[in-house]
Amino acid sequence: MARSPIAASNVDEDSNPSSGDMQLEERTALRRVAGLSTELADVTEVEYRQLRLERVVLVGVWTSGTAAQVESSMAELAALAETAGSEVLDALVQRRDKPDSATYIGSGKAHELRDVVLATGADTVVCDGELTPAQLNALEKVVKVKVIDRTALILDIFAQHATSREGKAQVAFAQMEYMLPRLRGWGESMSRQAGGRAGSNGGVGLRGPGETKIETDRRRIRERMAKLRREIKGMKQARDTKRERRMESTVPSIAIVGYTNAGKSSLLNALTGSGVLVQNALFATLDPTSRKSTLEDGRAVVLTDTVGFVRHLPTQLVEAFRSTLEEVTDADLLLHVVDGSDPLPTDQIKAVREVIADVVKERDSAMPPELIVVNKIDAADPVQLTQLRGLLPGARFVSARTGEGIDELRDHLGDILAWPESEVDVLVPYTRGDLVARIHTEGKISKSSHEADGTRVEARVPTALASVLTDFAYETAPA
């Protein structure tokens, strides 16, 4: 399975480490140690255990698509497992019309999977799909090790990478929403009923059945979900307020979107010179990061790095991260980053557009204009790049790692972003330096001079700012 080259921010070894480098060091400081587990060999002997990924076997069901698409999906599942901290030992694919309703891969393939688990010494099986609670339970009984699906794997990665308070709350809510219908246990303890005064009157023969342990766990999860829902709602209001302030400033906003590990954070660093976290891993960025940059013509723009998308993104995550994804729909331009070295880049584009279209439809808003940027051209196949140039007219081809095409992209952004509409010739008093700063940030100054009563500025500015500057028109300024 091919791996794209590791993207790195431009930080000298002798310079102070950037915030991204510090986050990367912190993220890799805790590692799993294989071979030290004391868990029981038979998973049915325990009531509950945490998701643990050390040595895994992958399994998928091929129901549609080409062989290349199936291989790409399994390679992506392997990358997800490695990002979560596991070691991939083997992979199996079952050709079926549809997944088996009982064990996902069928009873015969399940016993074959058990033999592979025994031969490799794996402790976890990862399925390339979302399994029902019954399928998980039935498959675990056959293979005798922990079985998780693609959704649980992605949720585990999100839990590891979330850093902000809002991100952690969103991930926790998504995990609980996923876990609630799948909560299960083995043995007598999970079905044991409450004793004592569980019934209304008490006494022998009069007590009701009470509440089982699994029902207690479900009730506690629902209570925790209700609390998280309130917290996320409150944080959404704060995010909306910040977004409204940015929109009032009239500084163009650009949202960097794309498939996970397409190089969005590397492109943000290349365009702004910042040092946000860059890692050759899936879902390295979960919390939106905004940075201000200056175009070649002097205008300021705000670029926002967003969470990456993936095929079959769990619905729980889409719902939990809806407030974060709304940042995309309010942007003036979508910078859609595509991994040019991926075997199926067009499938990536389709997956990203589907998620964005769902968010836009939910908000009943218009889709922002889109500019496709094909990244990692230094690692891509030249033949494939030629094909992409024909399939994606108007796209820009860059390498955030080497800097190739970055200057041309910055120039193009200046061409496609709308120019301010109004021309002004004003004399701004020296006491209103804030207005001069806004003209520099939001407009294009053609002439500026310092006079006795203030700063005279001739510029093109947005209409909203022009209305504020009406009282300072140069013709009405005192002599």
N, C-alpha and C positions, 0 to 999 in steps of 0.2 A: 504494500500500500504506500503510494507515494506521499511524501510530506513536503509541503511548501517550505521554502527557506524561512528561517526565523527573522521576523522583522525586529529591528532595534532602533531606538531613538538615538538621535545624534548628540550623544553626551560624551565628552572627553573623559578619559580615565582619571585625569588629574582634577577634574572639576567636581563640584559638589553633586551628589546624586540627586536626580530629579524626584518628584513625588511618585512618578510612575515606577522608577527603579526601586524606591522604598516599598511601594505596594507589592511589587513582584517579589522582593526579598522576603517580605512578611508572608506572602501567600505560599511560598515554597519552604518556609521554615519548619512546617509540621508535615511529616511524611509518614505513611503507613509502613510498618515493618512486617514483612511476610514471615510466616512460619511460627509466630508466637501466639496463635489463637488457642484458647482453651475451651472452645465451644464443643458441644456434643456433636457426634458424627451424624446422628439422625435428627433432622430438623423438626420432626414431629414430636420430639421429646421436650421441646421448649415452648413456653407460652408466647413469647414475643422476643424479637431481637432487632437491633438497629440495622439499618442498611450498611453492609460492609462489603467493600469491593477490593479484592486483592488479586485473585487468579480466576479469570472468568472465561466462559465459553459462550460464543455468540450463536444465535439461532434466528433464522428469518424464514418467512413464507413468501414465495414468489407467486403472486396471483395475477400480475399484469406487468406490462412494460417489457423492455428489452433486457438482454443479459447484462449489457453495460450499465443500465440503470440499477439493476439489482446489485451488481458489484459495487457501484458507487454508494448505494444505500448502506451496504454492509461495511464499506470502508469508513463511511461517516459514523456508523455505530461504533466501530473500533476506536475512532478518534474521540468520540464522546466518552467511552469507557476509560481510555487512557487519560483524558482530561480529568475524570473523576478520581484518578489515582490507582487504576487497576492495571493488571498485566493480562493481555489477551493471549490465550493459549491456542484456541481453535475456533472455527466457525463452520456452521452447517446451514444449508438452505434447502427447504422443502418446496417442491413444485406442486401446487394445489390450485384448484379453482377458487377456493376460499378457505380461510383458516378453520381448523377443526373446532367445533363448538365446545368440545370437552377439554382437550389438552393443547389446543392451538396448532400443534404440528401432527396430530394423529398418534394413536397408541404405539404403532410400530416404530415410528421415528422417535417417540419419547423414550422407548427402551434403548434404541440406538444412541440417543443422547446420554442416557445413563451410563452406557459403556464408555463413551468419550470422557465423561466426567471422571469416572474411575481411573481411566488410563492417564489422564492429564493431571489429576489431583486438583481439579478446580473446586472452588467453594461457592461459586455463584454462576447462574445462567442468566444471560441478558437476552431478552426477546426483542426483535425489531418490530414493535407494534405495541398498541395499548391492549392489554389483556383484561378480561373480566375477572372479578374476584373468584368465580368458579374455575376459570381456566388456570389462574395462578395456583389455587389450592390443589387442583387435580395434577398439574404438572409437577408440583413440588413433591407430591406423594410418590411419583414415579422416579424422579431423579435424585430425591433424598438430599438436595441442597437448596439453598435459597434461590428463588426465581424472581426476577424483577423485569419490568418492561421498559420500553424506551422513555415513556413519560416519567417514571420514577427516577430514571438515570438523569434526565435533564433537570428535574427538580433538585436532585442531589448536587449537581454542578452549580445551579443557581444558589443553593444554600451555602456552598463553599465560597462563592465569589461575591456575594452581596456584602457591601460595606456600609452604606448609608442606613439611617434609621428607617427611611421609607422603603428602601430595597429589601431590608431584612423582614419588615412587616409584610410586604407583598409576597415574598417567597414563602414565609411561614403560613400565610393564608392559603396559598396555592397548594402547599403540601398537605395541609389539613383537609382541604376540600377533596383532594385526591385520595387521602388515606381513609376518610370517614366510611365510604361504602366497602372498603377493602379490609377494615379492621376485623381480625379474626384471631382465634386462639385454639389451642389443642388441650385435650385432657378435661378433667372435671372442673378446674378452677374458673374457667371463663364462663361456664354455665351455672356455677354455684349461685344459689339465691340468697338474698339477705334474710337473716334470722331475726330473732328478738321481736320487736314491735313493728314488723313490716306491715302487718295488716291493720285494719281500722280499729279492731277491738282487742286483738291479741289473744293469747291463750291457745291451748292445744286444739287443733282442728278448726280454728277460726282465723288463723293468720293467712294473709294473701301470699301469692308467690314472690312478691318483693321484686327487687331489681338485680339482675345478674351483673357480673363484673364487666362483661362486654358492653352492656347497656350503660353502666356507669362511665366507662371510658368514652362512649359516644356522646353522652350528655356533657362531659367535661370538654370534649373537642368542640361541640357546638357552642358552648359558652365562650371558649377561647376565640372561636371564629367570629362571634358577634362582637367581641371586644376589638379584635384586629380590624374588622370592617369599619367600626367607628373611628379608629385611629387613622386608617388609610383615607377615609372621607375627610377628616380634618387636615391631613397633610395635602390632599388634593386641592383644598381651598387655598392653602398657602402657595402651592405651585401655580394655581390659576392666577393669583394676585401678581406673582413675579412675572408670569408670561404676559399679563396685561400691561405691566410697566414696560417690558421690552417692546411690545407692539406700539406703545405710545411714543417711544423714542424715534420711530421711523428708520432706525438702522436696519438694513436688510438682514434677514436671518436665513441661514442655510442649515438644513438638517442633513447630516450624513447618515444614510441608511444603507442596508445591504445584508447579505447573508453572513452568518457568523464566520469569523476568521477570514473575511475577505480583505482585511487591511484597513478598516475604517479609522481606527485609532492611529495607525501609522500615517494615514493620509492627513488626519487632523494635525499631527505633529509636523508634517512636512509643510503644510499650508500656513501654520501659525507659529512654528518654532517652539511650541510648548513641549512639555515632557510628561504627557499622560501615559498611563500604564499600557505597554505593548507586550503581548505574549503570544507565542505561536500555539494557541489553544482555543478551543471553542468556548464561546460565551465568556471571554476574558473581561468584557465590559458589560456591566449591568446598570450602573448608575449614569444618567445623562451628564455629559461634561460639556460646558460651553466655554469657548475661547474667542476673544476678539482678534481680528486680523485686519490688515490694511491692504487694499487692492493697489495695483500699479498706478491708478489715477489718484490715489490719496484717500479714497472713500473707505470708511470703516464698515466691516461686516462682522456678524456673529455666527460662528460655526458651532453646531451642537453634535457631539458624538452620541449615538443612541445604541440601545441594545440590539444585538444581531438577531436575525431570524433563522429558521431552520425548517426543513420539510416536516410536515405534521407537527407543528409547534403545539404543545398541549394547550387545550382550551382554557385550563385553569390559569396558565401563565398569561394568556392573552387578556383574560378578565382582570387578573390581579394587577398587571402592568398597564391597564388601560389609561390611567392618568399620565403615565410616562410616555406612552405611544401618542397621546394627544399632542405632544410637542411637535410631532412630525406633521400633523395636519395643519398647524398654524404657521408653518415655515413659508417663506417667500420662494424657496427653491429646494428641491430634494436632490441631493448629490448621491445618486444610487451607485454604490461601489460594487463591482463584480470581480471575482477572483478569476483572472485570465488563465491561470494555470490549472483550474479545475477541469476535470474531464467533461462535465456537463454544465457549463456556465448558464445556458439558457434556462435550465431547470431551476437554477438559483434565482434568476430574475423572476420567473413565474411565481415561485414560492413567496418572495418578498412582496410582490405586487398584490398577491391574494390577501396577505395580512393587512397591508396598508389600506386596501379597498374595503375590508371589513370595518376597520376603524373609521374611515371616512364616511361610510354608509351609516354607521351607528351614530355619528355626530351630525349627520345630515349636512355636511359641509362639502366644499369643492376640493377636488384633488389638486394639490400644488403642482406647478410645472416640474418636470423631471429631467435631469441631465445624468446620463449613464457614464460612469468612469470605470474603465477596465484597468484594474490594478495588477501588479505582479507580472508585468510584461517581461521582466528580466528572467523569470523562471518559466514562462509559457512557451508552448510549442509554436514556432513561427507559422506553421501551416494553419494551426487553429486560430492564431491572431488574424491571419488573412481572412479566414472565414468569418470571424467576428466583425471585422471591418465592413464586410458585405451585409451581415445580418443586422448590425447596429449602426445605421447611418447617423452621423452627428455625435457619436460617442467619442470620448476622449480616452487616450491610452497613456497610462503613466506607470511609473514604478516608485512607490513611496519610499522604498528602501534605498534606491540609488539616486533618486531625485529626477530621473528622466521624465520629461513631460510636465513637471510641476509648474514651471514658469509659464508654459503655454496654457495650462489649465487656469492659472490665476488671471492671465490676460483675458481668457474667454469668459470667466466669471464677470469681469468688469464690463464686457460687451453685452452680456445677456441680462444683467440686472438693470432695472429701469433707472434712468437718470432722474434727478430731482426736476420738478416741473416748472418752478417759478424762478425768474431772475429778480434779484434785489440789489439795490444800491443804498446802503444804510450807513448811518453814523451812530455807532453804539457807544454810549458813555463808558468810561473806564470802570464805573461802579457795576456794570453789567457784564463782567467777564464770563459769566455762565452762558450768555447768549453767543458770544464769540466762540466759546468752546463748542456749542451745539452746531454752529455753522461749519466749523472745522470737521466735526464728526459726521454730520448728516448731509452736508452739501459739498459742492466743488467751488473753491475760491479761485476767481480769476485775477483779482487785484486786491491788495490790502495795504493800508498806510495808517500811520499814527498821526493824528492831528491834535490841535489844542483841546478840543472838547470831547475827544473820544477816538475810537478806531473806525476808520472808514473801510467798509468791506463791499466789494462787488462779487456776487456769487450766484450760483444756482442752488436752490434749496427746496425741500418738500413744501407743498402748499400749506400744511399745518404750521410749519415754522415761519413761512412767509407772513401768515396772518399775525403771528406774534410780533414780527419785526415791523409791522405797518407804522407804528408810532415813531420809528427811528429812521424813516425815509430821509435820504440825504437832502432832498430839495427843501424839506421843511425844517432842517436843522438850523439852529441859530448861527449867524455869521461869526 
